[in-house]
Amino acid sequence: MNEVKERIVSVEGEPVRGTIIDLETIGLIRNNLSGLSKYGLVQPYLFGYLFENTLVQKYVEKFDHIPAFIDSLQSIDFFGFSERPFFAYNTEFERGVLYFSTGKTVLFDGDIKKGKESKEAVVRRLGIETYSDPFPGAGIKCIEEFKKGNIADCLAHNQSCLLKEREILFREGYRNLWLTRGM
């Protein structure tokens, strides 16, 4: 039995040039630490990405299947798996979780999050639809539902997050991470 599942959905609207990545995770963020190390105890159970008009979600349905999921993520060539540039709403989180769970460094090109504003605050400010998000502004509920086995709502939440991030990217652009790296 294959523990790692994949869901592919065609989405309407303007196509993304590049790839937006969004993880759903479980585990403790240690805010008393600095940098990526604060994500050392966080494990992904859903890896979603959106390129052009295609949304892909790789996921597991049970906590016990997370090791198999991490093994599948370790097999991804993050330098060539999808179209560049790579974006995320909070690249530090995605980079940290991917690094500590897979040992791989994923170089994002742009951070859609430009300041300290939460994604949901930006969504409200810009008047972006919620895309039927079952947990708008309450990502912690996604963790609770995953623990209960409700993967359908977790998939819907991840899909809506990717679509909201696409709208924010189109309307407000991104912070260029290569400039902050001195390259």
C-alpha positions as CSV (number, residue, x, y, z in Angstrom):
1,M,0.0,0.0,0.0
2,N,1.4,3.4,-1.0
3,E,1.2,5.7,2.1
4,V,2.1,8.8,0.1
5,K,-0.8,10.1,-2.0
6,E,-0.9,12.7,-4.7
7,R,-3.7,15.0,-5.8
8,I,-3.5,17.1,-9.0
9,V,-6.0,19.9,-9.7
10,S,-6.3,22.3,-12.6
11,V,-7.2,25.8,-11.3
12,E,-8.7,28.7,-13.1
13,G,-7.4,32.2,-13.3
14,E,-4.1,33.8,-14.3
15,P,-1.3,31.2,-14.5
16,V,1.7,31.5,-12.1
17,R,5.0,32.1,-13.7
18,G,7.2,30.0,-11.4
19,T,6.1,27.9,-8.4
20,I,4.5,28.7,-5.1
21,I,5.2,26.2,-2.3
22,D,3.1,25.7,0.8
23,L,3.5,23.1,3.5
24,E,1.1,21.8,6.1
25,T,2.9,20.6,9.2
26,I,2.7,19.2,12.7
27,G,5.1,19.9,15.5
28,L,6.4,22.5,17.8
29,I,7.9,25.8,16.5
30,R,10.6,26.8,19.1
31,N,10.3,30.6,19.0
32,N,13.0,30.9,21.7
33,L,15.5,29.8,19.0
34,S,16.6,32.0,16.1
35,G,16.8,31.3,12.4
36,L,15.9,28.0,10.8
37,S,16.7,26.0,13.9
38,K,13.3,27.0,15.4
39,Y,11.7,24.6,12.9
40,G,13.8,21.5,13.9
41,L,10.8,19.7,15.5
42,V,8.3,20.5,12.8
43,Q,7.4,17.8,10.3
44,P,5.5,18.1,7.0
45,Y,2.5,15.9,6.2
46,L,1.4,17.9,3.1
47,F,3.5,19.4,0.4
48,G,1.5,21.6,-2.0
49,Y,2.7,23.6,-4.9
50,L,1.2,25.7,-7.7
51,F,2.7,26.3,-11.1
52,E,1.0,27.7,-14.2
53,N,-2.6,26.5,-13.6
54,T,-1.7,23.2,-11.9
55,L,-1.9,22.6,-8.2
56,V,-0.2,19.5,-6.9
57,Q,-0.5,18.1,-3.4
58,K,1.6,15.3,-2.0
59,Y,0.4,14.1,1.4
60,V,-0.1,11.3,3.9
61,E,-3.4,10.6,5.8
62,K,-1.9,9.4,9.1
63,F,0.7,10.6,11.5
64,D,2.4,7.2,11.4
65,H,3.0,7.7,7.6
66,I,5.1,10.9,8.1
67,P,8.4,9.0,7.9
68,A,7.4,7.6,4.5
69,F,6.4,11.1,3.4
70,I,9.7,12.6,4.5
71,D,11.5,9.8,2.5
72,S,9.5,10.8,-0.6
73,L,10.4,14.4,-0.1
74,Q,14.1,13.4,0.2
75,S,13.9,11.9,-3.3
76,I,12.8,15.3,-4.9
77,D,15.4,17.2,-6.8
78,F,14.5,20.7,-5.5
79,F,16.8,22.2,-8.1
80,G,14.7,20.9,-11.0
81,F,11.4,19.6,-9.8
82,S,9.3,22.5,-11.0
83,E,9.4,25.9,-12.7
84,R,11.5,28.7,-11.3
85,P,11.3,31.1,-9.6
86,F,10.2,29.5,-6.3
87,F,7.9,31.5,-4.0
88,A,6.3,31.0,-0.5
89,Y,4.4,33.2,1.8
90,N,7.0,32.7,4.6
91,T,10.1,31.3,3.0
92,E,11.9,30.9,6.3
93,F,9.3,28.5,7.5
94,E,9.3,26.4,4.3
95,R,13.1,26.4,4.1
96,G,13.4,25.4,7.8
97,V,10.9,22.6,7.7
98,L,12.3,21.2,4.5
99,Y,15.9,21.4,5.7
100,F,15.3,19.8,9.1
101,S,13.0,17.1,7.7
102,T,14.9,16.2,4.6
103,G,18.4,17.6,5.0
104,K,18.0,19.6,1.8
105,T,18.4,23.3,1.3
106,V,15.7,24.7,-0.9
107,L,16.6,28.1,-2.4
108,F,13.6,30.2,-2.7
109,D,13.7,33.2,-5.1
110,G,11.0,35.4,-3.6
111,D,9.1,35.8,-0.4
112,I,5.5,36.8,-0.9
113,K,5.4,37.9,2.7
114,K,7.0,41.3,2.6
115,G,6.5,42.5,6.2
116,K,5.0,41.2,9.5
117,E,1.4,41.1,8.3
118,S,-0.2,37.6,8.5
119,K,-1.5,36.1,5.3
120,E,-5.1,36.4,6.4
121,A,-4.6,40.1,7.3
122,V,-3.3,40.7,3.8
123,V,-6.2,38.7,2.3
124,R,-8.7,40.9,4.3
125,R,-6.9,44.1,3.4
126,L,-6.8,43.3,-0.3
127,G,-10.4,41.9,-0.4
128,I,-9.2,38.5,-1.7
129,E,-11.7,35.7,-1.5
130,T,-11.2,32.8,0.9
131,Y,-11.4,30.1,-1.7
132,S,-13.6,28.0,0.6
133,D,-10.8,27.8,3.2
134,P,-12.2,25.6,6.1
135,F,-9.8,27.3,8.5
136,P,-9.3,30.9,7.4
137,G,-6.8,32.6,9.7
138,A,-6.6,29.5,11.9
139,G,-4.0,27.2,10.5
140,I,-3.7,25.5,13.9
141,K,-7.1,23.9,13.2
142,C,-5.5,22.1,10.2
143,I,-3.2,20.4,12.6
144,E,-6.1,19.4,14.9
145,E,-8.0,18.0,11.9
146,F,-5.0,16.1,10.6
147,K,-4.7,14.4,14.0
148,K,-8.4,13.4,13.7
149,G,-7.9,12.0,10.2
150,N,-9.7,14.7,8.4
151,I,-7.3,15.0,5.5
152,A,-10.0,16.4,3.1
153,D,-10.2,19.7,5.0
154,C,-6.4,19.8,5.2
155,L,-6.2,19.5,1.4
156,A,-8.9,22.2,1.0
157,H,-7.0,24.5,3.4
158,N,-3.7,24.0,1.5
159,Q,-5.4,24.6,-1.9
160,S,-7.0,27.8,-0.6
161,C,-3.7,28.9,0.9
162,L,-1.9,28.5,-2.5
163,L,-4.7,30.3,-4.3
164,K,-4.6,33.2,-1.8
165,E,-0.8,33.4,-2.1
166,R,-1.1,33.5,-5.9
167,E,-3.5,36.5,-5.6
168,I,-1.1,38.3,-3.1
169,L,1.8,37.6,-5.4
170,F,-0.1,39.1,-8.4
171,R,-1.3,42.1,-6.5
172,E,1.7,43.0,-4.4
173,G,4.7,41.1,-5.8
174,Y,7.4,39.6,-3.7
175,R,10.5,40.4,-1.7
176,N,13.5,39.3,-3.9
177,L,15.6,37.0,-1.8
178,W,18.6,37.1,-4.1
179,L,19.1,40.7,-3.3
180,T,19.1,39.9,0.4
181,R,21.8,37.2,-0.2
182,G,24.0,39.7,-1.9
183,M,23.9,38.0,-5.3
